[in-house]
């Protein structure tokens, strides 16, 4: 018998992580459950938005439950229309296989796939083999068309010029079938997802009830929207995603993104993403509320997440560089710090120190848009630069813009 934390649901609710849940879930949590979340392998990296589902799975495992990560190798060939304005292009099988390997490596930072309580399964294992007549008999006969048509994602797409393909319309059947297979073969009795997935989740719960005359559960967590900007959390001001792959988003970039989270959103994110005890989080929030200038909540959040995703060394290095750049910290950046940060901020190379012409450098680094703007900024004493280790020029424009010029 697994040891299950009976206060677990209270913890989730305090953190605001329960948006919707089917009746009776709290009772079954006391016995121990197996939950699953789905990951779409159409991309080669997770982004910060994926972390809600991943950290939820980890919370269940830490509380004594089991978790299954469904890698949607089958469903991703169709694409979920939920929240989409138009149909997505089809993705090649080979691309999906390569993506799956990369995603599993990233997921391993959070979940132990070598143990007994977490496993990864690809739904192409059954979706790629099922025959049409078999699928219609095993799934289609239990799914009322009225409930499929009643979904908001279906209604919204039918009202648009692009419409909705039959393939996308059938996606909810595929996701429901996933849940039924996992219920029958792996004893999985809880499906989790974002609040926009609630309709799909209930389709699976209903299929299990109709097909097996048994009870399964659904649990959805809230989608994160910054109340200050109205933007969906996980993207920069320019609209680019914040990736967990360090080649796509540098660790320092992730750190700074979290440091710059608005005061309106920061407490919510700390509750959602931190694995610190509730008492510790309450203390952090209390201290922060007395003096928000120090951005304590954002710093605690940034250090914990960057440590989890990229390791403690990268988190410490990010904190040190941020202190030097933005807080004018007294600590001096090391050579390795410059090598680290030059990949995250504007960077250029020159062959000799004598080549540096500050107006040209500002334009080349993208810190200004023209030489005339560069001259104006220089005349207003808005730029400073300093040479370190006879190799790195650290360029400062104002309080927030930086670049590195490297002598090679």
C-alpha positions as CSV (number, residue, x, y, z in Angstrom):
1,X,0.0,0.0,0.0
2,X,1.4,3.4,-1.0
3,X,1.8,6.0,1.6
4,X,-0.5,8.8,0.5
5,X,-0.5,12.4,1.9
6,X,-4.2,13.0,2.9
7,X,-3.6,16.8,3.2
8,X,-2.6,16.8,-0.5
9,X,-5.9,18.2,-1.9
10,X,-5.9,21.0,0.7
11,X,-2.4,22.0,-0.4
12,X,-3.5,22.1,-4.1
13,X,-6.5,24.2,-3.2
14,X,-4.5,26.6,-1.1
15,X,-2.1,27.1,-4.0
16,X,-5.1,27.8,-6.3
17,X,-4.2,24.8,-8.5
18,X,-7.7,23.3,-8.6
19,X,-9.9,25.0,-11.3
20,X,-12.4,22.1,-11.8
21,X,-12.6,18.6,-10.3
22,X,-15.1,15.8,-10.7
23,X,-17.2,14.8,-7.6
24,X,-15.6,12.2,-5.3
25,X,-12.0,12.9,-6.3
26,X,-11.0,13.9,-2.7
27,X,-12.2,10.5,-1.5
28,X,-10.3,8.5,-4.0
29,X,-7.1,10.6,-3.4
30,X,-7.1,9.1,0.1
31,X,-6.7,5.6,-1.4
32,X,-4.0,6.6,-3.9
33,X,-4.5,7.3,-7.6
34,X,-2.7,7.2,-10.9
35,X,-2.9,10.4,-12.9
36,X,-1.9,11.3,-16.4
37,X,-1.1,14.4,-18.4
38,X,-0.5,14.7,-22.1
39,X,2.4,16.4,-23.8
40,X,2.3,17.4,-27.4
41,X,5.6,16.4,-29.1
42,X,5.2,18.7,-32.2
43,X,7.9,21.0,-30.8
44,X,11.5,20.0,-29.8
45,X,11.3,21.8,-26.4
46,X,8.9,22.3,-23.5
47,X,8.1,25.9,-22.7
48,X,7.4,27.5,-19.4
49,X,3.6,27.1,-20.0
50,X,4.1,23.3,-19.9
51,X,5.4,23.5,-16.4
52,X,1.9,23.7,-14.8
53,X,1.1,20.1,-16.0
54,X,4.6,18.8,-15.3
55,X,4.8,20.2,-11.8
56,X,1.3,19.0,-11.0
57,X,2.4,15.5,-12.0
58,X,5.4,15.8,-9.7
59,X,3.2,17.0,-6.8
60,X,1.0,13.9,-7.2
61,X,4.1,11.6,-7.2
62,X,5.6,13.4,-4.2
63,X,2.3,12.9,-2.3
64,X,2.5,9.1,-2.9
65,X,0.5,8.7,-6.1
66,X,1.6,7.5,-9.5
67,X,1.9,9.5,-12.7
68,X,1.8,8.7,-16.4
69,X,3.1,11.2,-19.0
70,X,1.4,10.5,-22.3
71,X,3.6,11.6,-25.2
72,X,1.0,12.3,-27.9
73,X,2.8,10.8,-30.8
74,X,-0.6,9.7,-32.2
75,X,-2.8,12.7,-31.3
76,X,-0.2,15.2,-32.4
77,X,-0.6,13.9,-35.9
78,X,-4.1,15.4,-35.8
79,X,-3.9,18.4,-33.4
80,X,-6.2,19.6,-30.7
81,X,-8.5,22.4,-31.9
82,X,-9.0,23.7,-28.3
83,X,-8.0,27.4,-28.2
84,X,-6.8,27.3,-31.8
85,X,-8.0,29.7,-34.5
86,X,-7.0,27.6,-37.4
87,X,-5.9,24.0,-38.2
88,X,-2.2,23.3,-37.6
89,X,0.0,21.9,-40.3
90,X,0.6,18.1,-40.1
91,X,4.0,17.1,-38.5
92,X,6.2,14.4,-39.9
93,X,6.6,11.1,-37.9
94,X,10.5,11.4,-37.9
95,X,10.3,14.9,-36.4
96,X,7.9,13.7,-33.7
97,X,10.3,10.8,-32.8
98,X,13.2,13.2,-32.5
99,X,11.2,15.6,-30.4
100,X,10.1,12.9,-28.0
101,X,13.7,12.1,-27.1
102,X,14.5,15.7,-26.3
103,X,11.3,16.3,-24.3
104,X,11.9,13.2,-22.2
105,X,15.3,14.5,-21.3
106,X,13.8,17.8,-20.2
107,X,11.0,16.1,-18.2
108,X,13.6,14.1,-16.4
109,X,14.6,17.2,-14.5
110,X,11.3,17.0,-12.7
111,X,10.3,13.3,-12.8
112,X,12.1,10.1,-12.2
113,X,11.3,7.7,-15.1
114,X,13.7,5.1,-13.7
115,X,11.5,4.5,-10.6
116,X,8.3,2.7,-10.2
117,X,5.9,5.6,-9.9
118,X,6.4,7.5,-13.1
119,X,6.2,6.2,-16.7
120,X,6.1,7.7,-20.1
121,X,3.8,6.1,-22.8
122,X,3.2,7.1,-26.4
123,X,-0.4,6.9,-27.5
124,X,0.7,6.0,-31.0
125,X,1.2,2.5,-29.5
126,X,-2.6,2.1,-29.7
127,X,-3.8,4.9,-31.9
128,X,-1.4,3.8,-34.6
129,X,-2.8,0.2,-34.6
130,X,-6.5,0.6,-34.0
131,X,-8.7,-0.1,-37.0
132,X,-11.5,2.2,-38.0
133,X,-14.4,-0.2,-37.5
134,X,-12.9,-1.3,-34.1
135,X,-12.5,2.3,-33.0
136,X,-16.1,3.2,-34.0
137,X,-17.4,0.2,-32.1
138,X,-15.2,0.6,-29.0
139,X,-15.4,4.4,-28.7
140,X,-17.7,6.0,-31.2
141,X,-20.8,4.2,-30.1
142,X,-20.5,5.6,-26.6
143,X,-19.9,9.3,-27.6
144,X,-23.1,11.4,-28.2
145,X,-22.6,13.8,-31.1
146,X,-24.6,16.4,-29.1
147,X,-21.9,16.5,-26.4
148,X,-19.2,16.7,-29.0
149,X,-20.9,19.6,-30.8
150,X,-21.5,21.4,-27.5
151,X,-17.8,22.0,-26.8
152,X,-16.8,25.7,-26.9
153,X,-13.7,25.0,-29.1
154,X,-16.0,23.3,-31.7
155,X,-18.6,26.1,-31.6
156,X,-16.0,28.8,-31.9
157,X,-14.2,27.2,-34.9
158,X,-17.5,26.5,-36.7
159,X,-18.4,30.2,-36.5
160,X,-15.1,31.2,-38.2
161,X,-14.3,31.2,-41.9
162,X,-11.6,28.5,-41.5
163,X,-14.2,26.0,-40.1
164,X,-13.2,22.7,-38.5
165,X,-12.0,19.6,-40.2
166,X,-13.4,16.2,-39.4
167,X,-9.9,15.2,-38.2
168,X,-9.8,17.9,-35.6
169,X,-13.4,17.3,-34.6
170,X,-12.4,13.7,-33.9
171,X,-9.6,14.8,-31.6
172,X,-11.8,14.6,-28.5
173,X,-12.6,11.0,-29.3
174,X,-8.9,10.2,-29.5
175,X,-8.2,11.8,-26.1
176,X,-11.1,10.0,-24.5
177,X,-9.8,6.8,-26.0
178,X,-6.4,7.5,-24.4
179,X,-8.0,7.7,-21.0
180,X,-10.0,4.5,-21.5
181,X,-6.9,2.6,-22.6
182,X,-4.9,3.9,-19.6
183,X,-7.8,3.1,-17.3
184,X,-8.0,-0.5,-18.5
185,X,-4.3,-1.3,-19.0
186,X,-2.6,0.8,-16.4
187,X,-5.2,1.5,-13.7
188,X,-5.1,5.2,-14.4
189,X,-8.1,6.9,-12.9
190,X,-7.4,10.7,-13.1
191,X,-6.7,12.8,-16.1
192,X,-5.3,16.3,-15.6
193,X,-5.0,19.3,-17.9
194,X,-5.5,23.0,-18.2
195,X,-8.9,24.5,-17.8
196,X,-9.2,24.8,-21.6
197,X,-9.0,20.9,-21.7
198,X,-11.9,20.4,-19.3
199,X,-14.4,19.4,-22.1
200,X,-11.9,16.8,-23.5
201,X,-11.3,15.5,-20.0
202,X,-15.0,15.0,-19.3
203,X,-15.4,13.1,-22.5
204,X,-12.9,10.6,-21.2
205,X,-14.6,10.4,-17.8
206,X,-17.9,9.8,-19.6
207,X,-16.5,7.1,-21.9
208,X,-15.1,5.1,-19.0
209,X,-18.5,5.4,-17.2
210,X,-20.5,4.3,-20.2
211,X,-18.0,1.6,-21.4
212,X,-16.9,0.1,-18.2
213,X,-19.6,1.3,-15.8
214,X,-16.8,2.6,-13.5
215,X,-15.8,5.9,-12.1
216,X,-12.8,7.9,-13.2
217,X,-11.9,11.5,-12.4
218,X,-10.8,14.7,-14.0
219,X,-8.9,17.6,-12.6
220,X,-8.1,20.9,-14.3
221,X,-5.7,23.7,-13.3
222,X,-6.1,27.3,-14.2
223,X,-4.5,28.9,-17.3
224,X,-2.2,31.7,-16.2
225,X,-2.9,35.2,-17.5
226,X,-1.0,38.3,-16.3
227,X,-3.7,40.5,-14.7
228,X,-1.5,43.6,-15.5
229,X,-1.0,43.0,-19.2
230,X,-3.7,40.5,-20.1
231,X,-1.2,38.3,-21.8
232,X,-1.1,34.6,-21.4
233,X,1.9,33.8,-19.2
234,X,5.0,32.3,-20.8
235,X,5.8,34.8,-23.5
236,X,8.0,37.8,-23.6
237,X,6.8,41.3,-24.6
238,X,7.8,40.6,-28.1
239,X,5.6,37.5,-28.2
240,X,8.4,34.9,-28.2
241,X,8.0,31.8,-26.0
242,X,10.2,31.1,-23.0
243,X,11.7,27.7,-23.6
244,X,13.3,25.2,-21.3
245,X,15.9,24.3,-23.8
246,X,19.0,26.5,-23.0
247,X,19.8,26.7,-26.7
248,X,16.4,28.4,-27.3
249,X,16.1,30.4,-24.1
250,X,19.4,31.1,-22.2
251,X,19.2,30.3,-18.4
252,X,19.9,34.0,-17.7
253,X,17.0,34.8,-20.0
254,X,14.7,32.6,-18.0
255,X,15.9,34.1,-14.8
256,X,15.4,37.6,-16.0
257,X,11.9,36.8,-17.4
258,X,10.9,35.6,-13.9
259,X,12.5,38.5,-12.1
260,X,10.5,40.9,-14.3
261,X,7.1,39.2,-13.6
262,X,4.6,41.8,-12.4
263,X,3.8,42.2,-8.7
264,X,0.2,41.3,-9.6
265,X,1.2,37.9,-10.9
266,X,4.3,37.0,-8.9
267,X,2.5,35.6,-5.7
268,X,0.3,33.4,-7.9
269,X,3.3,32.0,-9.7
270,X,5.1,31.3,-6.5
271,X,2.2,29.3,-5.2
272,X,1.8,27.4,-8.5
273,X,5.4,26.6,-9.3
274,X,7.3,26.4,-5.9
275,X,7.6,23.2,-4.0
276,X,8.4,25.0,-0.8
277,X,6.2,24.3,2.2
278,X,3.1,26.5,2.6
279,X,4.5,28.1,5.8
280,X,7.7,29.1,3.9
281,X,5.7,30.6,1.0
282,X,3.5,32.5,3.5
283,X,6.7,33.9,5.1
284,X,8.1,35.0,1.7
285,X,4.9,36.7,0.8
286,X,4.7,38.5,4.1
287,X,8.3,39.8,3.9
288,X,7.7,40.8,0.3
289,X,4.5,42.7,1.1
290,X,6.4,44.9,3.5
291,X,9.0,45.9,0.9
292,X,8.2,45.1,-2.7
293,X,11.1,47.1,-4.1
294,X,13.4,44.1,-3.5
295,X,11.3,41.8,-5.7
296,X,11.7,39.0,-3.1
297,X,8.9,36.8,-4.5
298,X,10.3,37.1,-8.0
299,X,13.8,36.3,-6.9
300,X,12.7,33.2,-4.9
301,X,10.7,32.0,-7.9
302,X,13.5,32.6,-10.4
303,X,16.1,30.8,-8.3
304,X,14.0,27.8,-7.7
305,X,12.8,27.4,-11.2
306,X,16.2,28.0,-12.9
307,X,17.8,25.6,-10.4
308,X,15.2,22.9,-11.3
309,X,15.4,23.4,-15.1
310,X,19.1,24.2,-15.5
311,X,20.9,23.3,-12.3
312,X,22.1,25.2,-9.2
313,X,25.3,26.4,-10.9
314,X,23.4,28.2,-13.7
315,X,20.9,29.7,-11.1
316,X,23.7,31.1,-9.0
317,X,25.5,32.4,-12.0
318,X,22.3,34.1,-13.3
319,X,21.7,35.7,-9.9
320,X,25.3,37.0,-9.7
321,X,25.2,38.5,-13.2
322,X,21.9,40.1,-12.6
323,X,23.2,41.7,-9.4
324,X,26.2,43.1,-11.2
325,X,24.2,44.4,-14.2
326,X,21.0,45.7,-12.7
327,X,21.8,46.3,-9.0
328,X,25.4,47.6,-9.6
329,X,26.6,44.9,-7.2
330,X,30.1,45.2,-5.9
331,X,31.0,41.6,-6.9
332,X,33.1,41.5,-10.1
333,X,32.0,39.2,-13.0
334,X,34.5,36.4,-13.7
335,X,35.6,35.3,-17.2
336,X,33.2,32.4,-17.0
337,X,30.4,34.8,-16.1
338,X,31.1,36.8,-19.3
339,X,31.2,33.6,-21.3
340,X,27.9,32.7,-19.7
341,X,26.0,36.0,-20.2
342,X,27.3,36.9,-23.7
343,X,25.0,34.3,-25.0
344,X,22.0,35.9,-23.3
345,X,22.5,39.6,-24.1
346,X,23.6,41.4,-27.3
347,X,27.1,40.4,-28.2
348,X,29.7,41.2,-30.9
349,X,33.3,40.5,-31.6
350,X,36.2,42.8,-32.6
351,X,39.8,42.0,-33.4
352,X,41.4,44.9,-31.5
353,X,40.5,47.2,-28.6
354,X,41.3,50.2,-30.8
355,X,38.4,49.2,-33.2
356,X,35.7,50.1,-30.6
357,X,33.7,53.1,-31.7
358,X,30.9,53.4,-29.3
359,X,28.3,54.9,-31.7
360,X,28.9,52.0,-34.2
361,X,28.9,49.4,-31.4
362,X,25.5,50.6,-30.1
363,X,24.0,50.2,-33.5
364,X,25.7,46.8,-34.1
365,X,24.5,45.5,-30.8
366,X,20.9,46.6,-31.5
367,X,20.8,48.9,-28.4
368,X,19.8,51.8,-30.7
369,X,18.2,51.9,-34.1
370,X,20.5,54.5,-35.8
371,X,23.9,56.3,-35.5
372,X,22.0,59.6,-34.9
373,X,20.2,58.0,-32.0
374,X,23.6,56.6,-30.8
375,X,25.2,60.1,-30.9
376,X,22.3,61.6,-29.0
377,X,22.5,58.9,-26.3
378,X,26.2,59.4,-26.0
379,X,25.9,63.2,-25.8
380,X,23.3,62.8,-23.0
381,X,25.8,60.6,-21.0
382,X,23.4,57.7,-21.4
383,X,26.1,55.2,-22.2
384,X,29.0,53.8,-20.3
385,X,31.5,51.0,-21.0
386,X,34.2,49.3,-19.1
387,X,37.0,46.8,-20.1
388,X,37.3,43.6,-18.1
389,X,40.2,41.1,-18.3
390,X,41.6,43.0,-21.3
391,X,39.0,41.1,-23.4
392,X,35.4,42.0,-22.6
393,X,33.8,45.5,-22.9
394,X,30.6,45.7,-20.9
395,X,28.3,48.3,-22.5
396,X,25.6,49.9,-20.5
397,X,22.8,52.0,-22.0
398,X,20.5,53.4,-19.4
399,X,19.6,51.1,-16.5
400,X,18.3,48.1,-18.4
401,X,20.1,47.7,-21.7
402,X,23.5,45.9,-21.9
403,X,25.8,44.4,-24.4
404,X,29.2,42.6,-24.5
405,X,31.9,43.4,-27.0
406,X,34.5,40.7,-27.0
407,X,38.1,41.2,-28.3
408,X,39.1,38.0,-30.2
